[in-house]
Amino acid sequence: MRVAVKVQPKSRRPGVGGRAPDKGTGRAPDVEGERLRIGVAEAAEDGRANRAACAALATALGVRQGDVSVALGATSRDKTLFVAGDAGVLAARLEAL
């Protein structure tokens, strides 16, 4: 399953929460046309923020960290993350966030 996210590096409030409107970035938005907000304490250097965003989403969805990877937007704040697993279960967990 692909999840559209907006990552905020060096966030004062790390974690998954809230939605950000998709402003026509050309990347695939999630079902509602919005991006899930993920705040991470790490800086956007050497992929640290990407790894932290994947870990935060994995924790929020209850999957292993290795099941989440960056599909698109490795150098952008607007990303598409790929989550391996049962799409029906993941979609229900995503809606609950």
Secondary structure, 3 states (H helix, E strand, C coil): CEEEEEEECCCCCCEEEEEEECCCCCCCCCCCCEEEEEECCCCCCCCHHHHHHHHHHHHHHCCCHHHEEEEECCCCCEEEEEECCCHHHHHHHHHHC
